[in-house]
Amino acid sequence: MATTWKLDPTHSEVAFKVKHLVITTVTGYFRSFDGTVVTENEDDFSTGKIDFTIDTSSIDTNQSQRDEHLKSADFFNAAQHPQIVFKSTSIEEKGDDEFQLIGDLTIGETTKPVKFDVEFGGTVTDPYGNFKAGFEVTGKISRKEFGLTWSAVTEAGAVVVSDDVKLQASVQFVKQ
């Protein structure tokens, strides 16, 4: 019997890390996102089908001028492409509580297959009687492969923003 799990946004976060000037890493967050997992059996997440959306305008790098630039046509073009969308195509077990999540990621007008590593944190009933499941998701994408090609070079020849973007999500889902 299929079971639906809904994202608990108050106990979840979606972050990214990107090298700046090749010497430091800048961390950013998306503050608004939503997701659903449908499993064939109650808590067998290896059978899950995942739909996840991120509101591009909710980007937060702790610097408003940079956030506005990231929302612009140079990067996400949030006005025309208000969501980043992920739809799973398969889940492969890698070991005890470790999986590889495979699916299609759409940023702007570009959809590409991606793979994410997933660590299953377990299930628990919270103090309010909600049955929850927790996951840590990590991966890396090339921003340029998704059309995020804005680039600049310093006077010394250093790249301002790296191509590789590390993605991290810590998410809880509530059984419906």
Backbone bond lengths (Angstrom), bond angles and torsions (degrees), N, CA, C in turn:
res aa  C-N    CA-C-N  psi(-1)  N-CA   C-N-CA  omega(-1)  CA-C   N-CA-C  phi
1 M - - - 1.447 - - 1.540 109.11 -
2 A 1.304 116.39 128.87 1.464 121.83 -178.09 1.526 111.09 -66.98
3 T 1.324 114.62 141.86 1.465 121.82 178.17 1.519 108.49 -125.33
4 T 1.320 115.79 134.70 1.458 121.09 178.01 1.520 109.50 -102.76
5 W 1.328 114.91 135.12 1.459 123.64 176.85 1.522 107.66 -119.70
6 K 1.325 116.88 130.19 1.462 122.21 -178.39 1.523 109.71 -109.82
7 L 1.321 117.17 138.85 1.453 122.41 179.85 1.528 111.36 -60.93
8 D 1.320 116.02 137.37 1.454 122.70 172.37 1.527 106.91 -100.04
9 P 1.336 118.86 95.86 1.463 120.74 -173.51 1.529 114.09 -67.59
10 T 1.315 117.62 -22.10 1.464 119.55 -179.12 1.526 112.40 -76.39
11 H 1.332 117.02 -13.13 1.461 121.73 178.08 1.527 111.30 -123.67
12 S 1.330 115.83 31.02 1.461 121.74 -177.82 1.520 109.45 -139.20
13 E 1.337 115.07 157.36 1.460 119.34 173.74 1.524 109.86 -149.93
14 V 1.333 114.70 150.62 1.455 122.28 177.34 1.523 106.92 -125.85
15 A 1.328 116.54 121.82 1.465 121.83 -176.80 1.516 110.85 -129.68
16 F 1.333 115.06 161.41 1.455 121.23 173.26 1.519 108.13 -140.64
17 K 1.321 114.51 155.41 1.462 121.39 178.75 1.517 108.13 -132.81
18 V 1.333 114.76 136.03 1.456 119.92 -179.80 1.533 108.30 -142.21
19 K 1.305 115.42 140.75 1.464 120.53 178.12 1.524 109.95 -70.98
20 H 1.328 115.28 137.03 1.456 122.15 176.91 1.524 108.70 -120.04
21 L 1.315 115.68 123.93 1.462 122.56 -179.02 1.528 112.70 59.55
22 V 1.302 117.30 19.07 1.457 126.24 178.17 1.535 113.04 67.54
23 I 1.325 118.59 -3.43 1.461 120.36 -173.87 1.527 114.34 -110.80
24 T 1.328 117.53 -19.86 1.462 119.98 179.75 1.521 109.88 -139.30
25 T 1.301 114.44 167.31 1.463 120.78 177.33 1.519 109.38 -114.31
26 V 1.325 115.57 131.75 1.458 121.56 175.59 1.527 107.49 -102.32
27 T 1.325 115.54 132.31 1.459 121.25 177.79 1.520 109.21 -105.31
28 G 1.312 115.02 136.01 1.459 120.81 175.95 1.513 109.67 -130.97
29 Y 1.310 115.41 165.02 1.466 122.58 -178.71 1.518 109.30 -133.05
30 F 1.303 114.70 154.15 1.451 121.20 165.43 1.519 104.79 -107.00
31 R 1.329 116.84 125.12 1.470 121.32 -173.54 1.527 113.33 -90.84
32 S 1.331 117.71 -14.13 1.462 120.76 -178.82 1.523 109.06 -129.52
33 F 1.333 115.45 122.17 1.462 121.63 -178.87 1.513 108.72 -158.44
34 D 1.324 115.81 165.53 1.458 121.02 -178.06 1.521 108.74 -150.38
35 G 1.311 116.06 152.33 1.454 119.30 179.52 1.511 113.33 -159.84
36 T 1.317 114.01 155.60 1.459 122.34 177.47 1.521 108.72 -139.55
37 V 1.327 115.60 139.87 1.459 121.98 172.92 1.523 106.45 -121.66
38 V 1.309 117.22 131.92 1.460 122.09 174.07 1.515 106.57 -117.30
39 T 1.339 115.99 119.84 1.465 121.33 179.52 1.522 109.56 -107.13
40 E 1.327 115.99 149.23 1.462 119.94 178.54 1.520 110.90 -70.88
41 N 1.323 116.35 -37.78 1.459 122.28 176.12 1.522 107.12 -118.33
42 E 1.309 117.24 154.65 1.465 122.02 -169.11 1.522 115.35 -40.42
43 D 1.313 118.17 -60.27 1.463 118.78 -176.26 1.528 112.28 -127.56
44 D 1.328 116.17 34.34 1.462 121.57 173.83 1.523 107.10 -97.49
45 F 1.321 115.86 88.37 1.457 120.30 -173.44 1.527 113.31 -72.56
46 S 1.327 117.47 -11.38 1.460 119.16 175.83 1.527 111.29 -67.44
47 T 1.333 117.63 -15.62 1.462 122.42 177.94 1.526 111.45 -98.73
48 G 1.332 117.23 4.65 1.460 121.37 -172.38 1.518 114.92 -69.38
49 K 1.300 113.79 148.72 1.466 123.83 170.41 1.524 105.42 -117.07
50 I 1.336 115.64 121.70 1.452 120.55 -173.00 1.516 110.80 -112.81
51 D 1.330 115.42 133.40 1.462 123.34 170.37 1.520 106.15 -122.35
52 F 1.336 116.63 127.12 1.455 120.96 -176.57 1.518 108.54 -139.09
53 T 1.321 117.13 132.82 1.457 121.11 177.81 1.528 109.49 -127.66
54 I 1.310 114.59 146.95 1.460 122.50 177.79 1.522 107.73 -126.58
55 D 1.318 116.68 132.67 1.462 120.88 174.99 1.526 108.44 -80.41
56 T 1.330 117.00 113.85 1.460 120.56 -175.49 1.523 112.17 -62.60
57 S 1.307 117.68 -30.57 1.468 119.75 -179.14 1.521 112.61 -73.46
58 S 1.319 117.91 -5.76 1.469 120.75 179.96 1.529 111.96 -90.91
59 I 1.330 117.27 11.74 1.458 120.98 -178.77 1.530 110.10 -62.94
60 D 1.329 115.34 138.91 1.462 121.24 -177.74 1.519 109.20 -143.85
61 T 1.339 116.24 109.54 1.461 121.52 177.82 1.523 110.88 -110.75
62 N 1.318 116.11 13.20 1.461 122.64 179.33 1.533 111.51 69.12
63 Q 1.314 115.70 24.41 1.469 120.13 177.29 1.529 106.37 -153.25
64 S 1.317 117.76 104.93 1.467 122.37 -169.90 1.530 113.48 -60.79
65 Q 1.322 118.19 -37.29 1.465 119.66 179.77 1.529 110.89 -64.66
66 R 1.319 116.68 -42.00 1.472 120.65 177.36 1.528 109.84 -65.74
67 D 1.342 117.29 -41.30 1.468 120.65 179.08 1.526 111.04 -59.45
68 E 1.329 117.16 -43.19 1.467 120.31 178.67 1.529 110.53 -63.70
69 H 1.331 117.50 -38.43 1.464 120.30 177.51 1.531 110.18 -64.17
70 L 1.335 117.01 -41.86 1.466 120.54 179.60 1.529 111.88 -65.66
71 K 1.321 117.98 -29.86 1.468 121.69 177.82 1.525 111.86 -77.82
72 S 1.326 117.05 -17.05 1.467 122.00 -175.20 1.532 112.01 -74.58
73 A 1.328 114.76 176.97 1.466 121.16 179.41 1.529 112.24 -65.29
74 D 1.343 118.32 -17.38 1.467 120.52 176.10 1.525 111.68 -64.32
75 F 1.343 116.48 -26.60 1.465 120.75 -178.02 1.533 110.68 -128.05
76 F 1.327 118.25 -98.37 1.464 121.74 -171.07 1.524 114.90 -81.04
77 N 1.319 118.10 -21.02 1.457 121.57 -175.57 1.530 110.04 48.67
78 A 1.330 114.51 57.07 1.466 121.82 -173.39 1.523 113.31 -57.42
79 A 1.318 118.33 -28.99 1.466 120.49 179.61 1.530 111.24 -64.67
80 Q 1.332 117.55 -38.69 1.464 120.95 -179.99 1.526 113.04 -94.26
81 H 1.323 116.64 -24.11 1.469 121.10 -177.77 1.532 108.23 -129.81
82 P 1.324 116.27 79.82 1.468 120.01 -172.47 1.526 115.21 -72.21
83 Q 1.330 118.18 -10.95 1.464 119.16 -177.52 1.526 112.35 -135.61
84 I 1.315 114.08 145.65 1.455 123.33 164.87 1.524 104.38 -98.41
85 V 1.327 117.67 134.33 1.467 120.84 -173.65 1.530 109.74 -125.85
86 F 1.341 115.25 134.57 1.456 121.29 172.44 1.514 108.45 -123.66
87 K 1.335 116.46 131.69 1.466 123.11 174.74 1.517 107.74 -129.44
88 S 1.322 116.12 122.94 1.460 119.47 -178.29 1.521 111.28 -72.31
89 T 1.333 114.25 150.66 1.466 120.28 173.75 1.523 110.55 -116.38
90 S 1.342 117.29 -26.36 1.463 120.62 176.70 1.526 110.10 -166.09
91 I 1.320 114.18 163.46 1.458 122.15 175.99 1.520 106.61 -133.08
92 E 1.331 116.02 129.06 1.461 120.61 179.92 1.518 108.81 -115.96
93 E 1.331 116.33 131.70 1.464 120.52 176.32 1.517 108.91 -75.68
94 K 1.344 116.10 132.25 1.464 121.22 179.13 1.522 111.23 -108.12
95 G 1.302 117.50 -19.34 1.457 122.11 -176.89 1.507 109.21 168.42
96 D 1.324 116.35 -168.41 1.461 120.16 179.75 1.520 110.28 -58.98
97 D 1.297 116.43 115.57 1.461 123.96 176.53 1.526 113.51 60.28
98 E 1.330 118.08 20.50 1.455 121.83 177.47 1.525 109.77 -124.04
99 F 1.323 114.64 135.26 1.460 120.97 -175.90 1.521 109.83 -137.56
100 Q 1.314 115.33 162.10 1.457 121.08 167.78 1.519 106.34 -115.56
101 L 1.311 115.48 121.87 1.456 123.14 -179.40 1.517 107.61 -97.24
102 I 1.317 116.07 123.83 1.456 122.17 -177.14 1.521 108.04 -118.35
103 G 1.327 115.43 135.96 1.456 117.69 -179.71 1.509 111.82 -172.50
104 D 1.320 114.12 -172.08 1.457 121.83 -178.64 1.525 109.03 -106.93
105 L 1.332 114.86 125.90 1.456 122.05 178.35 1.517 108.11 -108.51
106 T 1.328 115.64 129.49 1.455 121.16 178.20 1.518 109.00 -116.23
107 I 1.327 114.78 120.75 1.457 122.35 173.38 1.522 105.62 -125.34
108 G 1.321 116.05 120.85 1.466 119.77 -176.00 1.511 109.92 63.60
109 E 1.315 115.85 -126.82 1.469 120.84 -178.75 1.522 112.71 -98.24
110 T 1.342 116.98 6.75 1.457 120.63 -174.53 1.521 111.35 -110.94
111 T 1.323 116.06 128.94 1.461 122.57 174.80 1.519 107.74 -118.43
112 K 1.329 115.11 129.22 1.470 120.64 -179.64 1.522 108.67 -139.07
113 P 1.355 116.19 150.54 1.467 118.92 173.47 1.532 109.73 -72.80
114 V 1.325 115.52 141.39 1.466 121.80 178.86 1.520 109.33 -137.46
115 K 1.335 114.54 162.79 1.463 120.90 175.84 1.517 108.18 -129.25
116 F 1.326 116.09 136.90 1.450 121.94 176.97 1.520 109.12 -126.18
117 D 1.318 116.50 144.49 1.455 121.18 172.50 1.513 108.20 -86.45
118 V 1.324 115.84 137.13 1.459 121.15 -177.65 1.521 109.21 -128.50
119 E 1.317 115.29 130.76 1.460 121.52 172.46 1.522 107.78 -111.56
120 F 1.310 115.62 121.29 1.466 122.00 179.32 1.521 108.33 -81.90
121 G 1.330 116.56 120.75 1.455 121.65 -178.13 1.518 114.06 -85.55
122 G 1.328 116.60 -14.44 1.457 120.35 179.72 1.515 112.14 116.07
123 T 1.329 114.24 -176.36 1.457 121.66 178.15 1.521 108.85 -126.02
124 V 1.325 115.30 154.14 1.458 120.93 -179.72 1.533 108.67 -161.71
125 T 1.307 115.79 152.26 1.457 120.77 172.22 1.518 107.70 -94.56
126 D 1.339 116.31 124.10 1.469 119.92 -178.09 1.534 110.27 -77.17
127 P 1.329 118.19 173.13 1.472 120.86 -177.39 1.527 114.62 -61.31
128 Y 1.336 117.31 -12.99 1.468 120.93 -178.92 1.522 112.52 -102.31
129 G 1.333 116.46 7.87 1.456 121.13 177.06 1.513 114.85 87.91
130 N 1.342 118.24 7.49 1.462 121.83 178.79 1.526 109.54 -85.74
131 F 1.331 115.93 131.26 1.456 121.26 177.85 1.518 107.84 -88.98
132 K 1.351 117.11 120.35 1.453 121.84 -172.50 1.523 111.90 -122.85
133 A 1.341 114.36 154.99 1.457 122.62 174.80 1.520 107.92 -129.41
134 G 1.342 116.55 140.84 1.452 120.60 -177.95 1.516 112.56 -120.83
135 F 1.333 115.66 146.94 1.461 121.95 -177.16 1.525 110.38 -143.90
136 E 1.329 115.34 146.69 1.458 123.04 169.27 1.522 106.12 -113.42
137 V 1.319 116.72 126.06 1.463 122.36 -176.24 1.527 108.47 -121.22
138 T 1.332 116.40 130.56 1.463 120.53 178.58 1.524 109.73 -135.90
139 G 1.308 114.85 153.42 1.452 119.72 177.31 1.511 110.70 -176.36
140 K 1.315 115.26 -178.57 1.456 121.30 -179.62 1.514 108.10 -144.39
141 I 1.327 115.74 138.02 1.457 120.74 175.83 1.528 109.07 -129.95
142 S 1.306 115.44 162.13 1.453 123.06 170.94 1.519 107.12 -94.46
143 R 1.317 116.78 115.60 1.470 119.14 -178.14 1.525 111.48 -62.11
144 K 1.332 116.84 -34.37 1.463 120.52 -177.96 1.520 111.97 -66.40
145 E 1.343 117.60 -31.06 1.468 120.65 176.94 1.532 111.58 -64.70
146 F 1.336 116.50 -19.53 1.464 121.09 179.54 1.527 111.77 -104.08
147 G 1.330 116.49 17.86 1.459 120.45 175.78 1.516 114.56 82.32
148 L 1.330 118.34 6.70 1.466 121.42 178.40 1.527 107.20 -91.91
149 T 1.325 115.62 77.50 1.459 120.85 -167.40 1.517 114.47 -102.08
150 W 1.331 118.42 0.74 1.466 119.08 179.74 1.510 108.95 -53.15
151 S 1.326 115.14 137.81 1.448 119.56 -178.07 1.513 110.01 -150.92
152 A 1.297 114.54 151.51 1.456 121.17 173.82 1.520 107.06 -147.57
153 V 1.310 115.47 155.44 1.461 121.50 -179.61 1.526 107.55 -128.33
154 T 1.324 115.93 138.42 1.461 120.01 178.05 1.524 110.36 -72.62
155 E 1.301 115.73 169.09 1.460 121.70 178.41 1.531 111.71 -56.80
156 A 1.341 115.84 -32.85 1.469 120.78 -179.84 1.525 112.75 -84.55
157 G 1.337 117.17 -2.15 1.455 120.47 176.97 1.522 115.26 96.37
158 A 1.333 117.43 5.49 1.469 120.30 178.96 1.534 110.75 -79.81
159 V 1.308 116.20 142.51 1.457 121.80 177.29 1.527 108.58 -74.72
160 V 1.339 116.63 134.42 1.464 120.61 -178.39 1.525 111.19 -72.41
161 V 1.336 117.23 -44.94 1.466 121.72 -178.82 1.527 108.42 -129.11
162 S 1.329 116.94 126.32 1.460 120.00 -179.25 1.522 111.62 -69.49
163 D 1.313 115.56 161.33 1.457 121.34 176.94 1.527 110.92 -75.87
164 D 1.325 116.91 -39.52 1.463 121.08 -178.09 1.527 111.56 -73.88
165 V 1.320 115.12 132.56 1.457 121.68 176.65 1.524 107.42 -124.11
166 K 1.320 116.04 122.41 1.462 121.08 176.92 1.521 108.32 -88.76
167 L 1.324 115.45 133.10 1.459 121.52 -179.71 1.518 109.33 -112.19
168 Q 1.331 115.73 139.69 1.456 121.67 178.26 1.525 108.48 -140.69
169 A 1.308 115.66 134.22 1.459 119.96 175.57 1.521 108.55 -138.43
170 S 1.295 114.90 135.67 1.456 122.20 172.20 1.519 105.01 -117.58
171 V 1.327 115.99 113.63 1.474 118.97 -170.61 1.534 112.43 -132.36
172 Q 1.330 112.53 143.02 1.465 120.23 172.50 1.527 107.74 -115.51
173 F 1.325 115.14 139.92 1.455 121.68 175.49 1.509 109.20 -120.59
174 V 1.340 115.73 144.30 1.458 122.66 -178.44 1.529 108.58 -109.54
175 K 1.323 115.80 128.85 1.469 120.11 176.70 1.523 108.81 -65.89
176 Q 1.333 115.04 132.81 1.477 120.63 -179.18 1.526 110.74 -94.46
